[in-house]
Amino acid sequence: MKHKIAKGTMAAGLSLAFILGVSTFADAKGDQYQTGLAGSAAAMEQYTESDSSAPKKNVKAASATAAVKKTTKTQHITEVKKQPAATSAKQKVTAKQPVTAAVQKKTKEPEFSASFYRGKATPNVRSVLNIRKKKSISSPVVGKFKKGNIGTVLKKGKEWSRIRSGKVTGYVKNEYLIWGSNIHSYAKEHNFPKKAVVKVDTLKVRQKQSTKAKVLTLVSRDDSYKVLGESAEWVNVKADGDKGYLAKDYVSIGYYYTSAKSTVKNTKTAKSTASTERTTESERQDSSSQESGSSSSGTTRRQVVNYALKFVGNKYRYGGNSLTNGTDCSGFTQQVLGHFGYNISRTSYSQANDGRTISISSVKPGDLLFYKRGGRINHVTMYIGNGQVVHASNSAPYPRGGIKVSSMGYRTPCKAVRIIN
């Protein structure tokens, strides 16, 4: 019996020792495992810390945050590192593309118009192409067709073509010409200067690139100006002798072409000048007696002027024909003179060719005075006496705009026409 108890006690002791041994082994292993995790965490913390300058007050939170930051940054860096050098450089260029795009927006591509180039030609030469009187290289030179000039083709032949450019008409050899729509691409290739054409009735020319800047002058629809410079929103031009800025949204951009120059001396100049002077003196002598006199139709000039002045203060409207509800400059003069039975053209450019051209110094009340911009007539007024004109000015509210009275020299008149005889 004692033997059995001792044997049982020994077995229990062995079992307990075994259990305790296993537990101790497990605890030791556990300690080793935990130490391994702590070491890994410490290693991670050390790695992320070297990658981030932020202090690690909360080891676990800081380690997790740094790990996320490291992962994000590493992904980016890895992508770059995995790329070959050429691709990496390409990525740098791509990163700058938005800046390049912004720069590109500063310059506006000239608009292409097939109708504008139809029947046109420009010289494909480095300097000058001679325009000759006849289809022969021995024929006299009547004009110089320079790079940047443009002309209208009057008759295209096999070897020579007859063109007109400005005041010059003559023959040029076909082999030295660029034709039609090809002129646009030629102009682009050779960096021809640009022009800005006004797209609205009236546009302000600002002293600086700001809507708060001083207004230097006003320009009208279809006025054309050589572009001196560009920014994202403005074009720099020279209008009425002043350099200023036009809002780019209200102009169209095209290439700036010029005309050929004549090489023929005008032998009639002296005779023409003498004749003009005699005419001017004669008109001056008659001026005082006829200023308020009657026309051949019985209408007095003063009647025409008084009728025109009745509408001062009414509004301007581009293309309008109503003296009370809105009209433009040429509509105004057409309607006023039409009231007295005088039929004239509708546009200022056409009205300049109506009636009889007279010297500006001899104008009388009721005569028409014309003004130009960009080399083309674009405005007409009616002289009312005492150095003043009445006209439909622009779309600004009266008295800045609308039908109003101005000094005849508010702009420099370029031509005078007499409708009332």
Secondary structure, DSSP 8 states (H G I E B T S, - for coil): -HHHHHHHHHHHHHHHHHHHHHHHHHHHHHHHHHHHHHHHHHHHHHHHHHH--S--SSHHHHHHHHHHHHHHHHHHHHHHHHS-HHHHHHHHHHHHHHHHHHHHTTS------HHHHTTEEEE-SSSEEEEESSSSTTS-EEEEEETTB-EEEEEE-SSEEEEEETTEEEEEEGGGEEETTHHHHHHHHTT--EEEEE-SSEEEEESSSSTTS-EEEEEETT-EEE--EE-SSEEEEEETTEEEEEEGGGEEEEE--B--EE----TTHHHHHHHHHHHHHHHHHHHHHHTT-B-TTS-BHHHHHHHHHTTTT--B-TT-EETTTEE-HHHHHHHHHHTTT----SSHHHHTTSSEEE-GGG--TT-EEEEEETTEEEEEEEEEETTEEEEE--SS-TTTSSEEEEETTSS---EEEE---
